[in-house]
């Protein structure tokens, strides 16, 4: 059990949780204020909250959580596109969840947002970690694959 806790409680996951909580709060506060104060329809308010929180998450996750090493403009745009693609996927999940729980089933809006957002935060961690951000580990793995490929080319000559 201790090994599992040590494996889960890394610097990366702790920072992700901290910024995930902040991202979630931004999403919930923006959405709720739009619904309760400005009487914006729930699904539209949720979408606006999601977009604002996605932008916040990108900038915090890129450098503070996953320590991206993307340097060139091309690498950064590719990373941003992959991040947005992943978040678009989870945005659809969130919108469908809000529609189902809030609109169809009539669950209280804040309960709906919190429940769906927890699921989305977990999905987003794995998408960011394994799909979106270029890390030193990824670069080292790519480098060793290239080295191995070059070695194979030399040995076959």
OpenMM code with the backbone's topology and positions (N, CA, C; nanometers):
from openmm import Vec3, app, unit

residues = "UNK UNK UNK UNK UNK UNK UNK UNK UNK UNK UNK UNK UNK UNK UNK UNK UNK UNK UNK UNK UNK UNK UNK UNK UNK UNK UNK UNK UNK UNK UNK UNK UNK UNK UNK UNK UNK UNK UNK UNK UNK UNK UNK UNK UNK UNK UNK UNK UNK UNK UNK UNK UNK UNK UNK UNK UNK UNK UNK UNK UNK UNK UNK UNK UNK UNK UNK UNK UNK UNK UNK UNK UNK UNK UNK UNK UNK UNK UNK UNK UNK UNK UNK UNK UNK UNK UNK UNK UNK UNK UNK UNK UNK UNK UNK UNK UNK UNK UNK UNK UNK UNK UNK UNK UNK UNK UNK UNK UNK UNK UNK UNK UNK UNK UNK UNK UNK UNK UNK UNK UNK UNK UNK UNK UNK UNK UNK UNK UNK UNK UNK UNK UNK UNK UNK UNK UNK UNK UNK UNK UNK UNK UNK UNK UNK UNK UNK UNK UNK UNK UNK UNK UNK UNK UNK UNK UNK".split()
positions = [
    Vec3(0.0831, -0.1204, 0.0000),
    Vec3(0.0000, 0.0000, 0.0000),
    Vec3(0.0869, 0.1259, 0.0000),
    Vec3(0.1962, 0.1226, 0.0765),
    Vec3(0.2861, 0.2376, 0.0838),
    Vec3(0.3502, 0.2676, -0.0520),
    Vec3(0.3842, 0.1608, -0.1275),
    Vec3(0.4424, 0.1788, -0.2606),
    Vec3(0.3435, 0.2463, -0.3545),
    Vec3(0.2188, 0.2074, -0.3441),
    Vec3(0.1149, 0.2664, -0.4292),
    Vec3(0.0988, 0.4144, -0.3969),
    Vec3(0.0963, 0.4470, -0.2691),
    Vec3(0.0828, 0.5869, -0.2277),
    Vec3(0.2013, 0.6688, -0.2774),
    Vec3(0.3239, 0.6146, -0.2644),
    Vec3(0.4425, 0.6863, -0.3124),
    Vec3(0.4392, 0.7044, -0.4635),
    Vec3(0.3878, 0.6050, -0.5339),
    Vec3(0.3801, 0.6142, -0.6799),
    Vec3(0.2763, 0.7184, -0.7240),
    Vec3(0.1681, 0.7293, -0.6482),
    Vec3(0.0610, 0.8235, -0.6824),
    Vec3(0.0958, 0.9654, -0.6365),
    Vec3(0.1532, 0.9782, -0.5195),
    Vec3(0.1794, 1.1103, -0.4603),
    Vec3(0.3142, 1.1664, -0.5050),
    Vec3(0.3276, 1.1876, -0.6333),
    Vec3(0.4485, 1.2497, -0.6876),
    Vec3(0.4299, 1.4005, -0.6923),
    Vec3(0.5381, 1.4712, -0.7152),
    Vec3(0.5324, 1.6171, -0.7302),
    Vec3(0.4329, 1.6541, -0.8403),
    Vec3(0.4390, 1.5787, -0.9498),
    Vec3(0.3524, 1.6041, -1.0648),
    Vec3(0.2048, 1.5895, -1.0285),
    Vec3(0.1697, 1.4814, -0.9613),
    Vec3(0.0288, 1.4618, -0.9278),
    Vec3(-0.0191, 1.5601, -0.8214),
    Vec3(0.0676, 1.5947, -0.7269),
    Vec3(0.0286, 1.6932, -0.6249),
    Vec3(0.0033, 1.8293, -0.6897),
    Vec3(0.0945, 1.8720, -0.7778),
    Vec3(0.0739, 1.9993, -0.8479),
    Vec3(-0.0483, 1.9930, -0.9391),
    Vec3(-0.0674, 1.8781, -1.0030),
    Vec3(-0.1842, 1.8638, -1.0889),
    Vec3(-0.3133, 1.8770, -1.0078),
    Vec3(-0.3143, 1.8167, -0.8909),
    Vec3(-0.4325, 1.8268, -0.8051),
    Vec3(-0.4556, 1.9713, -0.7628),
    Vec3(-0.3483, 2.0401, -0.7227),
    Vec3(-0.3619, 2.1805, -0.6806),
    Vec3(-0.4176, 2.2652, -0.7949),
    Vec3(-0.3546, 2.2546, -0.9132),
    Vec3(-0.4023, 2.3345, -1.0265),
    Vec3(-0.5342, 2.2813, -1.0811),
    Vec3(-0.5581, 2.1520, -1.0635),
    Vec3(-0.6871, 2.0952, -1.1016),
    Vec3(-0.7988, 2.1518, -1.0162),
    Vec3(-0.7719, 2.1655, -0.8861),
    Vec3(-0.8710, 2.2250, -0.7959),
    Vec3(-0.8970, 2.3699, -0.8358),
    Vec3(-0.7905, 2.4441, -0.8632),
    Vec3(-0.8074, 2.5843, -0.9057),
    Vec3(-0.8833, 2.5933, -1.0388),
    Vec3(-0.8492, 2.5047, -1.1317),
    Vec3(-0.9190, 2.5009, -1.2605),
    Vec3(-1.0662, 2.4685, -1.2399),
    Vec3(-1.0920, 2.3709, -1.1550),
    Vec3(-1.2290, 2.3312, -1.1248),
    Vec3(-1.3065, 2.4450, -1.0602),
    Vec3(-1.2428, 2.5135, -0.9655),
    Vec3(-1.3091, 2.6271, -0.9009),
    Vec3(-1.3420, 2.7368, -1.0023),
    Vec3(-1.2480, 2.7640, -1.0909),
    Vec3(-1.2737, 2.8641, -1.1957),
    Vec3(-1.3941, 2.8209, -1.2789),
    Vec3(-1.3951, 2.6952, -1.3198),
    Vec3(-1.5046, 2.6424, -1.4008),
    Vec3(-1.6377, 2.6545, -1.3267),
    Vec3(-1.6414, 2.6082, -1.2037),
    Vec3(-1.7664, 2.6089, -1.1263),
    Vec3(-1.8115, 2.7506, -1.0936),
    Vec3(-1.7191, 2.8364, -1.0510),
    Vec3(-1.7557, 2.9735, -1.0142),
    Vec3(-1.8076, 3.0494, -1.1366),
    Vec3(-1.7339, 3.0427, -1.2474),
    Vec3(-1.7777, 3.1134, -1.3681),
    Vec3(-1.9149, 3.0619, -1.4118),
    Vec3(-1.9300, 2.9302, -1.4193),
    Vec3(-2.0572, 2.8712, -1.4634),
    Vec3(-2.1718, 2.9078, -1.3700),
    Vec3(-2.1466, 2.8964, -1.2410),
    Vec3(-2.2521, 2.9230, -1.1428),
    Vec3(-2.2914, 3.0704, -1.1407),
    Vec3(-2.1934, 3.1585, -1.1478),
    Vec3(-2.2243, 3.3024, -1.1523),
    Vec3(-2.3068, 3.3337, -1.2769),
    Vec3(-2.2690, 3.2744, -1.3886),
    Vec3(-2.3463, 3.2982, -1.5109),
    Vec3(-2.4903, 3.2498, -1.4970),
    Vec3(-2.5098, 3.1327, -1.4354),
    Vec3(-2.6446, 3.0781, -1.4178),
    Vec3(-2.7227, 3.1568, -1.3130),
    Vec3(-2.6639, 3.1757, -1.1945),
    Vec3(-2.7376, 3.2327, -1.0805),
    Vec3(-2.7512, 3.3849, -1.0874),
    Vec3(-2.6468, 3.4536, -1.1320),
    Vec3(-2.6492, 3.6005, -1.1322),
    Vec3(-2.7011, 3.6556, -1.2650),
    Vec3(-2.6524, 3.5996, -1.3757),
    Vec3(-2.6857, 3.6556, -1.5067),
    Vec3(-2.7948, 3.5764, -1.5801),
    Vec3(-2.8496, 3.4729, -1.5153),
    Vec3(-2.9548, 3.3887, -1.5718),
    Vec3(-2.9211, 3.3337, -1.7115),
    Vec3(-2.7938, 3.2999, -1.7304),
    Vec3(-2.7522, 3.2362, -1.8549),
    Vec3(-2.7975, 3.0907, -1.8485),
    Vec3(-2.8427, 3.0372, -1.9585),
    Vec3(-2.8872, 2.8982, -1.9652),
    Vec3(-2.7725, 2.8070, -1.9207),
    Vec3(-2.8036, 2.6999, -1.8468),
    Vec3(-2.7052, 2.6130, -1.7828),
    Vec3(-2.6005, 2.5547, -1.8748),
    Vec3(-2.6400, 2.5053, -1.9905),
    Vec3(-2.5445, 2.4443, -2.0827),
    Vec3(-2.4487, 2.5478, -2.1422),
    Vec3(-2.5000, 2.6652, -2.1752),
    Vec3(-2.4141, 2.7723, -2.2256),
    Vec3(-2.3180, 2.8200, -2.1168),
    Vec3(-2.3680, 2.8365, -1.9965),
    Vec3(-2.2835, 2.8781, -1.8844),
    Vec3(-2.1731, 2.7761, -1.8591),
    Vec3(-2.2075, 2.6496, -1.8673),
    Vec3(-2.1087, 2.5433, -1.8490),
    Vec3(-2.0009, 2.5498, -1.9575),
    Vec3(-2.0419, 2.5716, -2.0807),
    Vec3(-1.9471, 2.5805, -2.1921),
    Vec3(-1.8501, 2.6970, -2.1717),
    Vec3(-1.8998, 2.8117, -2.1326),
    Vec3(-1.8142, 2.9286, -2.1079),
    Vec3(-1.7176, 2.8997, -1.9928),
    Vec3(-1.7673, 2.8393, -1.8864),
    Vec3(-1.6820, 2.8022, -1.7739),
    Vec3(-1.5728, 2.7054, -1.8151),
    Vec3(-1.6075, 2.6105, -1.8993),
    Vec3(-1.5108, 2.5116, -1.9473),
    Vec3(-1.4007, 2.5799, -2.0290),
    Vec3(-1.4376, 2.6666, -2.1201),
    Vec3(-1.3395, 2.7331, -2.2070),
    Vec3(-1.2416, 2.8159, -2.1240),
    Vec3(-1.2921, 2.8930, -2.0304),
    Vec3(-1.2048, 2.9749, -1.9460),
    Vec3(-1.1126, 2.8869, -1.8625),
    Vec3(-1.1658, 2.7798, -1.8082),
    Vec3(-1.0823, 2.6925, -1.7257),
    Vec3(-0.9808, 2.6149, -1.8093),
    Vec3(-1.0129, 2.5822, -1.9331),
    Vec3(-0.9182, 2.5137, -2.0211),
    Vec3(-0.7963, 2.6023, -2.0480),
    Vec3(-0.8188, 2.7288, -2.0744),
    Vec3(-0.7064, 2.8203, -2.0987),
    Vec3(-0.6185, 2.8342, -1.9742),
    Vec3(-0.6804, 2.8457, -1.8587),
    Vec3(-0.6052, 2.8507, -1.7333),
    Vec3(-0.5241, 2.7220, -1.7153),
    Vec3(-0.5867, 2.6077, -1.7393),
    Vec3(-0.5203, 2.4783, -1.7220),
    Vec3(-0.4016, 2.4624, -1.8167),
    Vec3(-0.4159, 2.5070, -1.9402),
    Vec3(-0.3057, 2.4921, -2.0354),
    Vec3(-0.1805, 2.5618, -1.9840),
    Vec3(-0.1941, 2.6863, -1.9459),
    Vec3(-0.0766, 2.7628, -1.9048),
    Vec3(-0.0160, 2.7103, -1.7743),
    Vec3(-0.0977, 2.6682, -1.6811),
    Vec3(-0.0424, 2.6162, -1.5558),
    Vec3(0.0157, 2.4763, -1.5745),
    Vec3(-0.0519, 2.3915, -1.6492),
    Vec3(-0.0024, 2.2551, -1.6695),
    Vec3(0.1238, 2.2504, -1.7541),
    Vec3(0.1309, 2.3363, -1.8538),
    Vec3(0.2439, 2.3342, -1.9458),
    Vec3(0.3766, 2.3478, -1.8727),
    Vec3(0.3889, 2.4451, -1.7881),
    Vec3(0.5166, 2.4709, -1.7227),
    Vec3(0.5230, 2.4246, -1.5784),
    Vec3(0.4165, 2.4425, -1.5042),
    Vec3(0.4234, 2.4168, -1.3605),
    Vec3(0.4002, 2.2709, -1.3231),
    Vec3(0.3222, 2.1995, -1.4015),
    Vec3(0.2910, 2.0604, -1.3661),
    Vec3(0.3770, 1.9626, -1.4455),
    Vec3(0.3692, 1.9694, -1.5769),
    Vec3(0.4355, 1.8701, -1.6605),
    Vec3(0.5721, 1.9153, -1.7123),
    Vec3(0.6110, 2.0388, -1.6808),
    Vec3(0.7432, 2.0905, -1.7187),
    Vec3(0.7753, 2.0637, -1.8657),
    Vec3(0.6882, 2.1093, -1.9509),
    Vec3(0.7064, 2.0883, -2.0938),
    Vec3(0.8399, 2.1444, -2.1396),
    Vec3(0.9047, 2.0708, -2.2289),
    Vec3(1.0323, 2.1168, -2.2830),
    Vec3(1.0196, 2.1603, -2.4291),
    Vec3(0.8964, 2.1741, -2.4762),
    Vec3(0.8754, 2.2234, -2.6121),
    Vec3(0.9381, 2.3619, -2.6222),
    Vec3(1.0221, 2.3806, -2.7232),
    Vec3(1.0936, 2.5076, -2.7365),
    Vec3(1.0540, 2.5866, -2.8602),
    Vec3(1.0442, 2.5203, -2.9718),
    Vec3(1.0151, 2.5932, -3.0948),
    Vec3(0.8671, 2.6288, -3.1008),
    Vec3(0.8366, 2.7265, -3.1815),
    Vec3(0.6965, 2.7658, -3.1992),
    Vec3(0.6144, 2.6482, -3.2515),
    Vec3(0.6731, 2.5712, -3.3418),
    Vec3(0.6033, 2.4551, -3.3978),
    Vec3(0.5715, 2.3531, -3.2885),
    Vec3(0.6674, 2.3248, -3.2008),
    Vec3(0.6452, 2.2303, -3.0906),
    Vec3(0.5372, 2.2812, -2.9955),
    Vec3(0.5429, 2.4110, -2.9654),
    Vec3(0.4450, 2.4687, -2.8728),
    Vec3(0.3046, 2.4669, -2.9319),
    Vec3(0.2917, 2.4988, -3.0603),
    Vec3(0.1602, 2.4959, -3.1240),
    Vec3(0.1072, 2.3530, -3.1317),
    Vec3(0.1960, 2.2577, -3.1607),
    Vec3(0.1551, 2.1170, -3.1655),
    Vec3(0.1052, 2.0730, -3.0279),
    Vec3(0.1783, 2.1113, -2.9267),
    Vec3(0.1412, 2.0790, -2.7895),
    Vec3(0.0064, 2.1429, -2.7527),
    Vec3(-0.0094, 2.2700, -2.7873),
    Vec3(-0.1349, 2.3406, -2.7593),
    Vec3(-0.2510, 2.2721, -2.8309),
    Vec3(-0.2299, 2.2352, -2.9568),
    Vec3(-0.3342, 2.1678, -3.0343),
    Vec3(-0.3718, 2.0351, -2.9694),
    Vec3(-0.2722, 1.9567, -2.9277),
    Vec3(-0.2994, 1.8283, -2.8632),
    Vec3(-0.3721, 1.8486, -2.7297),
    Vec3(-0.3311, 1.9515, -2.6563),
    Vec3(-0.3972, 1.9824, -2.5298),
    Vec3(-0.5433, 2.0187, -2.5546),
    Vec3(-0.5668, 2.1059, -2.6511),
    Vec3(-0.7030, 2.1497, -2.6841),
    Vec3(-0.7858, 2.0323, -2.7379),
    Vec3(-0.7242, 1.9466, -2.8170),
    Vec3(-0.7944, 1.8283, -2.8675),
    Vec3(-0.8394, 1.7393, -2.7508),
    Vec3(-0.7494, 1.7160, -2.6560),
    Vec3(-0.7840, 1.6361, -2.5387),
    Vec3(-0.8929, 1.7020, -2.4567),
    Vec3(-0.8793, 1.8331, -2.4365),
    Vec3(-0.9800, 1.9051, -2.3583),
    Vec3(-1.1126, 1.9151, -2.4323),
    Vec3(-1.1085, 1.9197, -2.5639),
    Vec3(-1.2331, 1.9207, -2.6414),
    Vec3(-1.3082, 1.7899, -2.6204),
    Vec3(-1.2327, 1.6820, -2.6182),
    Vec3(-1.2919, 1.5506, -2.5918),
    Vec3(-1.3608, 1.5495, -2.4549),
    Vec3(-1.2896, 1.5971, -2.3524),
    Vec3(-1.3498, 1.5956, -2.2188),
    Vec3(-1.4578, 1.7033, -2.2042),
    Vec3(-1.4503, 1.8090, -2.2850),
    Vec3(-1.5562, 1.9096, -2.2830),
    Vec3(-1.6872, 1.8485, -2.3318),
    Vec3(-1.6793, 1.7653, -2.4348),
    Vec3(-1.7986, 1.6975, -2.4845),
    Vec3(-1.8547, 1.6055, -2.3759),
    Vec3(-1.7646, 1.5347, -2.3067),
    Vec3(-1.8087, 1.4489, -2.1960),
    Vec3(-1.8763, 1.5342, -2.0884),
    Vec3(-1.8152, 1.6491, -2.0561),
    Vec3(-1.8736, 1.7354, -1.9534),
    Vec3(-2.0084, 1.7923, -1.9968),
    Vec3(-2.0166, 1.8378, -2.1193),
    Vec3(-2.1431, 1.8943, -2.1673),
    Vec3(-2.2541, 1.7890, -2.1677),
    Vec3(-2.2196, 1.6675, -2.2103),
    Vec3(-2.3177, 1.5591, -2.2108),
    Vec3(-2.3586, 1.5241, -2.0675),
    Vec3(-2.2622, 1.5242, -1.9776),
    Vec3(-2.2915, 1.4948, -1.8374),
    Vec3(-2.3802, 1.5995, -1.7742),
    Vec3(-2.3513, 1.7276, -1.8012),
    Vec3(-2.4346, 1.8359, -1.7478),
    Vec3(-2.5749, 1.8268, -1.8065),
    Vec3(-2.5828, 1.8012, -1.9354),
    Vec3(-2.7144, 1.7876, -1.9985),
    Vec3(-2.7931, 1.6735, -1.9349),
    Vec3(-2.7281, 1.5585, -1.9200),
    Vec3(-2.7960, 1.4419, -1.8648),
    Vec3(-2.8384, 1.4641, -1.7196),
    Vec3(-2.7435, 1.5059, -1.6354),
    Vec3(-2.7751, 1.5201, -1.4930),
    Vec3(-2.8625, 1.6418, -1.4638),
    Vec3(-2.8265, 1.7563, -1.5203),
    Vec3(-2.8964, 1.8812, -1.4866),
    Vec3(-3.0272, 1.8958, -1.5635),
    Vec3(-3.0197, 1.8818, -1.6948),
    Vec3(-3.1373, 1.9083, -1.7779),
    Vec3(-3.2356, 1.7920, -1.7773),
    Vec3(-3.1850, 1.6706, -1.7953),
    Vec3(-3.2744, 1.5553, -1.8061),
    Vec3(-3.3181, 1.5042, -1.6687),
    Vec3(-3.2217, 1.4859, -1.5775),
    Vec3(-3.2539, 1.4250, -1.4483),
    Vec3(-3.2871, 1.5260, -1.3389),
    Vec3(-3.2590, 1.6560, -1.3629),
    Vec3(-3.2947, 1.7597, -1.2669),
    Vec3(-3.2084, 1.7642, -1.1411),
    Vec3(-3.0855, 1.7139, -1.1499),
    Vec3(-2.9941, 1.7200, -1.0358),
    Vec3(-2.9509, 1.8657, -1.0175),
    Vec3(-2.9379, 1.9100, -0.8921),
    Vec3(-2.8939, 2.0477, -0.8610),
    Vec3(-2.7692, 2.0815, -0.9424),
    Vec3(-2.7632, 2.2039, -0.9921),
    Vec3(-2.6565, 2.2448, -1.0829),
    Vec3(-2.5166, 2.2283, -1.0221),
    Vec3(-2.4950, 2.2740, -0.9016),
    Vec3(-2.3616, 2.2670, -0.8410),
    Vec3(-2.3201, 2.1215, -0.8188),
    Vec3(-2.4128, 2.0378, -0.7763),
    Vec3(-2.3822, 1.8951, -0.7587),
    Vec3(-2.3459, 1.8327, -0.8929),
    Vec3(-2.4203, 1.8677, -0.9951),
    Vec3(-2.3913, 1.8194, -1.1303),
    Vec3(-2.2510, 1.8597, -1.1728),
    Vec3(-2.2201, 1.9885, -1.1574),
    Vec3(-2.0895, 2.0394, -1.2019),
    Vec3(-1.9754, 1.9725, -1.1254),
    Vec3(-1.9883, 1.9580, -0.9963),
    Vec3(-1.8811, 1.8982, -0.9162),
    Vec3(-1.8596, 1.7527, -0.9566),
    Vec3(-1.9669, 1.6769, -0.9692),
    Vec3(-1.9572, 1.5349, -1.0046),
    Vec3(-1.8902, 1.5158, -1.1401),
    Vec3(-1.9409, 1.5843, -1.2397),
    Vec3(-1.8875, 1.5695, -1.3751),
    Vec3(-1.7436, 1.6213, -1.3813),
    Vec3(-1.7149, 1.7282, -1.3131),
    Vec3(-1.5824, 1.7882, -1.3179),
    Vec3(-1.4771, 1.6962, -1.2565),
    Vec3(-1.5089, 1.6237, -1.1521),
    Vec3(-1.4134, 1.5289, -1.0934),
    Vec3(-1.3746, 1.4242, -1.1978),
    Vec3(-1.4718, 1.3724, -1.2686),
    Vec3(-1.4444, 1.2739, -1.3746),
    Vec3(-1.3564, 1.3351, -1.4822),
    Vec3(-1.3881, 1.4557, -1.5227),
    Vec3(-1.3139, 1.5243, -1.6280),
    Vec3(-1.1696, 1.5542, -1.5852),
    Vec3(-1.1493, 1.5940, -1.4615),
    Vec3(-1.0142, 1.6243, -1.4119),
    Vec3(-0.9260, 1.4999, -1.4192),
    Vec3(-0.9783, 1.3864, -1.3816),
    Vec3(-0.9008, 1.2623, -1.3872),
    Vec3(-0.8658, 1.2277, -1.5318),
    Vec3(-0.9619, 1.2366, -1.6203),
    Vec3(-0.9351, 1.2109, -1.7627),
    Vec3(-0.8313, 1.3077, -1.8176),
    Vec3(-0.8439, 1.4346, -1.7807),
    Vec3(-0.7513, 1.5359, -1.8309),
    Vec3(-0.6071, 1.5109, -1.7866),
    Vec3(-0.5883, 1.4593, -1.6654),
    Vec3(-0.4527, 1.4280, -1.6189),
    Vec3(-0.3862, 1.3292, -1.7139),
    Vec3(-0.4544, 1.2213, -1.7431),
    Vec3(-0.3952, 1.1189, -1.8280),
    Vec3(-0.3754, 1.1675, -1.9712),
    Vec3(-0.4673, 1.2465, -2.0203),
    Vec3(-0.4521, 1.3017, -2.1554),
    Vec3(-0.3316, 1.3957, -2.1605),
    Vec3(-0.3180, 1.4828, -2.0600),
    Vec3(-0.2053, 1.5761, -2.0569),
    Vec3(-0.0731, 1.5026, -2.0416),
    Vec3(-0.0689, 1.4082, -1.9509),
    Vec3(0.0550, 1.3370, -1.9201),
    Vec3(0.1027, 1.2515, -2.0371),
    Vec3(0.0128, 1.1804, -2.1004),
    Vec3(0.0539, 1.0823, -2.2009),
    Vec3(0.0311, 1.1255, -2.3457),
    Vec3(-0.0344, 1.2390, -2.3656),
    Vec3(-0.0671, 1.2796, -2.5017),
    Vec3(-0.0205, 1.4209, -2.5356),
    Vec3(-0.0445, 1.5164, -2.4489),
    Vec3(-0.0288, 1.6566, -2.4870),
    Vec3(0.1123, 1.7117, -2.4700),
    Vec3(0.1742, 1.6920, -2.3556),
    Vec3(0.2966, 1.7652, -2.3241),
    Vec3(0.4230, 1.6856, -2.3522),
    Vec3(0.5213, 1.7548, -2.4087),
    Vec3(0.6510, 1.6958, -2.4363),
    Vec3(0.7377, 1.7110, -2.3119),
    Vec3(0.7784, 1.5982, -2.2565),
    Vec3(0.8570, 1.6000, -2.1338),
    Vec3(0.9964, 1.5448, -2.1589),
    Vec3(1.0842, 1.5595, -2.0619),
    Vec3(1.2200, 1.5059, -2.0740),
    Vec3(1.2166, 1.3558, -2.0935),
    Vec3(1.1303, 1.2866, -2.0209),
    Vec3(1.1198, 1.1417, -2.0346),
    Vec3(1.0828, 1.1043, -2.1780),
    Vec3(0.9860, 1.1758, -2.2344),
    Vec3(0.9434, 1.1493, -2.3719),
    Vec3(1.0581, 1.1736, -2.4685),
    Vec3(1.1306, 1.2833, -2.4464),
    Vec3(1.2431, 1.3140, -2.5343),
    Vec3(1.3514, 1.2075, -2.5226),
    Vec3(1.3788, 1.1612, -2.4006),
    Vec3(1.4781, 1.0561, -2.3805),
    Vec3(1.4369, 0.9263, -2.4489),
    Vec3(1.3084, 0.8919, -2.4409),
    Vec3(1.2593, 0.7714, -2.5068),
    Vec3(1.2716, 0.7843, -2.6576),
    Vec3(1.2382, 0.9025, -2.7114),
    Vec3(1.2509, 0.9242, -2.8548),
    Vec3(1.3974, 0.9180, -2.8957),
    Vec3(1.4826, 0.9758, -2.8129),
    Vec3(1.6261, 0.9739, -2.8414),
    Vec3(1.6808, 0.8333, -2.8430),
    Vec3(1.6392, 0.7493, -2.7481),
    Vec3(1.6883, 0.6120, -2.7443),
    Vec3(1.6327, 0.5315, -2.8611),
    Vec3(1.5103, 0.5610, -2.9053),
    Vec3(1.4548, 0.4940, -3.0225),
    Vec3(1.5346, 0.5314, -3.1464),
    Vec3(1.5708, 0.6590, -3.1584),
    Vec3(1.6502, 0.7041, -3.2730),
    Vec3(1.7877, 0.6397, -3.2685),
    Vec3(1.8501, 0.6381, -3.1486),
    Vec3(1.9810, 0.5751, -3.1340),
    Vec3(1.9741, 0.4277, -3.1722),
    Vec3(1.8707, 0.3591, -3.1256),
    Vec3(1.8543, 0.2173, -3.1556),
    Vec3(1.8365, 0.1970, -3.3051),
    Vec3(1.7557, 0.2851, -3.3670),
    Vec3(1.7325, 0.2763, -3.5104),
    Vec3(1.8624, 0.2994, -3.5864),
    Vec3(1.9406, 0.3996, -3.5438),
    Vec3(2.0693, 0.4264, -3.6083),
    Vec3(2.1644, 0.3094, -3.5907),
    Vec3(2.1679, 0.2501, -3.4714),
    Vec3(2.2534, 0.1342, -3.4477),
    Vec3(2.2138, 0.0174, -3.5363),
    Vec3(2.0843, -0.0046, -3.5534),
    Vec3(2.0362, -0.1110, -3.6410),
    Vec3(2.0767, -0.0852, -3.7850),
    Vec3(2.0728, 0.0398, -3.8280),
    Vec3(2.1131, 0.0737, -3.9636),
    Vec3(2.2614, 0.0463, -3.9847),
    Vec3(2.3441, 0.0779, -3.8845),
    Vec3(2.4871, 0.0554, -3.8979),
    Vec3(2.5214, -0.0933, -3.8965),
    Vec3(2.4510, -0.1698, -3.8172),
    Vec3(2.4831, -0.3121, -3.8071),
    Vec3(2.4362, -0.3870, -3.9301),
    Vec3(2.3398, -0.3322, -4.0025),
    Vec3(2.2894, -0.4044, -4.1198),
    Vec3(2.3707, -0.3708, -4.2452),
    Vec3(2.4662, -0.2788, -4.2336),
    Vec3(2.5457, -0.2406, -4.3517),
    Vec3(2.6573, -0.3390, -4.3748),
] * unit.nanometer
topology = app.Topology()
chain = topology.addChain("A")
for resn in residues:
    res = topology.addResidue(resn, chain)
    for name in ("N", "CA", "C"):
        topology.addAtom(name, app.Element.getBySymbol(name[0]), res)
